[in-house]
């Protein structure tokens, strides 16, 4: 197995929604043994600590939008951190709610552009997060990052996306909760999208293998954004956006094992973990195990968890 330099970057972002708790996510991953799990696989791990943001005072385009200035500040800080980390190794961003991906994907895409290589994104999530600030009913910006980094309008005040991710370079797997406005926008897009019915009917390996083939043929860089709610809440309860019918533990491990086998993943988000909602750390532990699978842990290497 090829040794990687894994750069851990805490992203205690809690501005993407109103329910607080995701700011505790980075420390929960550390407590659940992420560093030790990766080092046991032979990887070099550098924990850069948590990113901090500047203070901003900007007016949101609509009064319904929550924490506009705070989310913009996080996007700026994380984009810079992501671009810098790509020069050192494989960054793993410890979230934090999913609005952080507005920054992480922007940053890795800047690096990809400097290397004259295309950036691809694998979005593992129950939701598409394809709202714009004008289409969202909730005003929660964790439902908008995919729209932002693919270049949709409505994000005035955010860092300008100079290298928007082409729609055809995005693949969403695990969909099972999509609002009407998002559904219409997705249907009109070239984004590859696979809901849980398709996975039930055809399996999770087929759409993932097809996407990885496209990444490899394009010599692309691959950012993976893993949301806790990609998983079924029966196995991963520590998330404020639970949607029944998610991926099983085995389906999730298969995805991560295939990513490792492909050798294509160049950056990773672990997002939406709310330790306040967890049960004896079981969700944090599962997310750490999935990260380990993406970096080479095999089935027969997996530890027994007495509390799961």
N, C-alpha and C positions, 0 to 999 in steps of 0.2 A: 504494500500500500504506500502511495506517495505521501510523504510528510508535508503537511501544510503549516503555514504560519497563520494561526487564527487570531484575529484582532477583535476582542470583545469591546463593544461600545454600548454603554448604558444609555438608554433614551427614555427617561422618566416622564414621558409625555402623557398628560392627563387632560388636555384641552379639547380633544376631539369629540367629547360627549359630556353630558351633565353628571353622569354617575361616576364618582371619584373612586380611585383605588388602583388604577393601572400604573401610577407613579411608583408603586412598590414592586412592580414587575422585575426590574433589573436585579435587585437584591434577592428576590425569590429564586431567580435562575442561578445566581451564584450560590445561594444556600443549598439548592437542590443538587449541586455538584457538577455544574457544567464544565468548569475548568478541569476538575479531576477526570471527568469522563473523556474529555478530548485528549488530555495528556496520556491517559491509559492507552489510547489508540496510537500514540507515538507522535502526536502533533505538538508543535510549539504554540503555546498560548500566551498572548499578551493582553492583559486586561487594562484598557486605557481609562477605566473609571467611567463616570457619567458625564455626558455632554451637558453644558449649561447654555442658557439662551440669554439674549439681550432683553432689556425692557423696551417695549414699544407701546405707543398709544395711537392707534389707527382706527378709523371709523369703518365699521362693516357696511357692505352695500345694502344690507337688509337687517332690520332690528331683531329679526328672529334668529340670526346666526350667533352662536355662542363662541366666545373666546377667540375672536378673529385675530386680534393683535398677537396674542400668545401663540397661536398656531403658526402665524407667519414667522415669528421669531424662531420657533422650533424648526421650521422648514429651512430657514437660512442656516442655522447652526448645524443641522444634521447633514445638509447638502455639502457643506465645507468639510465636515468630519468624514463623510463617506468618500468623497473624492480623494482626500489625503490618505485614508486607510487603504484604498485600493492599490496604492503604490507600495504598500508594505506586506500585503497578504490577502487573506480572505476575511473580510469583515463580517461579524455577526452582531446585529443590532438587537439589543435586549429591550423590548418595550414593556410598557408604553402602549397607548392605543394606536389604531391603524393610521391615524392622520400622520404619524411619523414617516410613513412611506413616501409622502410628498417630498420630504427631504432626502431620504436614503436613496430612492430611485433617481432623483435628479442628480445627486452626487455621483453615483456609479455611472450614470449615463454620460456625464461630463468626462469621466475617465475613459469610457469606451470610445467616445468621439475623438479624444486625443490620441488613441491607439488606432484610429481608423477601422474600428470594428463595430458591428451593430450590437445594440443592447436588447436583450429579451427579458421578459418578466413572466414568471409563473406565479399566479395568484391563487393560493389555496385558502378558500374562504366560502362561507355560506352566503355572503353578500358580494355584489359586484363592486360596490364603492365607486360607482360611476356617476353619482350625482354631481351637479355643479352647485355653487352657492345660490343660484337662482332657482334651481329645480328642487332642492331639498325642502321637505315639509318640516322636518325635525329641527333643522338648523345645526345639526351635529356634523362637524367637519371630518370625523372619521369615516363618513360615508362618501367622501369626495376625492381621495388621493389618486385613484386611477384616472379619473377625469382630468385632474390637474396635470399629471406627468405625460398624458397623451395629447395635451395641448388644447383641451376644450376651453371655452371662454367663461369669464365670470370671476376670475381670480386676480383682479386688479389689486395691487399692493403686495402680492406674493412675488418671490423672485421670478423673473421672466424665464420661461422654459425655452432655452435656446436649441435644445436637442430633444424635442418631444419624441416619446417612444412611438414608433409606428403601430397602428392598431393591430396589424397582422403579426406583430412581434409579442403580443400579449396572449396568454392562455389562462383562463379561469377554470378551476376544477373544484367542484363541491357545491355549486350554487343550489340554494333551496329557499331563498327569501330575496325577491327582487321587486322593487316598487314599480308602478306603472311607468313613470317617467324614465326610470333607468331601463326598463325592458324595451321601451320604444327606441331609446338611444342605442342600446346594445344591438337590437335587431337591425338597425341601420348602419352598424359599424362592421369592421372586419376582424373584430376581436374573436378569438377562438374561445368558446364557452361550452362547458359541459356540466349539466346539472345532475343531481343525485339519481333521477330516474334513468338517465343514460348510463350512469355508473352501475345502477342495479341491473340493467338489461345487458350491458356489454362488458362490464368490469372497468376498473380504474387504470389498468396498465395500458390499454389500447390508445386512449387519447394522449396520455403522457408520452408514450413511446413515439407517437407521430410528431408531437411538439418537439421533443428532444432531437429527433431526426432533423427537423428544420433548423434548430439552433446549430447543430453540428455542421450541416451543409453550408451555413452562412458564416462559419467561424465566429459565432457570436459569443458575447459574454452573457451569463444567465444569473439574474437576480431572482431569488425565491422568497416570497413573502407568505409566511405561514401564520395564519390567524387561528387562535384557540378554537373559534367556533367552526372551523373546518371539521373539527371532530364532533362526534355525537356528545351532547351534554352529559350522558350517563357515564362517560369515561373522562370527561374534561369539564367539570362544572364551574371552573373559575373564570367565568366570562359574563359580562353584563348583557350580551346579545345572544342568548341561547336560542337555538332553533333545532327542534328534534329532527332525527333522521340523518345525522351527519356521518362522516367517515368512521369506520371501525378502527380499532387499534391496529389490526393487521393491514387494512387498506392504507392507513397512514404510514406505517413502517415500509410497506411495499413502495410507496411513492418515494420515500427518502432513500431507500436502498437502490432504487433505479437511478435516482439522481447521483448517488455515489458511483454506481457502475458506469454511468455516462461520462464522468469526469468533467462535466460542463458547468457545474454550479460555481460561481465566482463571488457571490455575496448572499447573505441570508438575513431576513427579518424574523424575529419571534415576537408576535404582537398579541395584544388584547388580554394578556394574563392579568387578572385582578385577584391577588392573593387573599383579599378580604372575603372573597366568595369561595375559596378553595376548601377542600376537605383533607386535612392532614397533609397538605402539600402534594396531593396526588396529581393535579394538573401540571404543576411546575415540574414534577419528576417525569411525567410522560413527555412533556415538551423537550426536556433535556435529553431523554432517551431518543426522541425523534431526531434531534440535532446530531446526536452521536451516530445514528443510522445513516444520516446524510454524509457523514464523514468517515464511514467505514466499519461501523460495528455490525457484525454478522449475527444471524439468528442464534447461533450456538454460543455467542459471546454475551448474550443479554442476561443481566442479573435478574434474580427472582425478587419480586417486590411483595413482601408479606402483607402490606397494607392495601394492596390493590385487589 
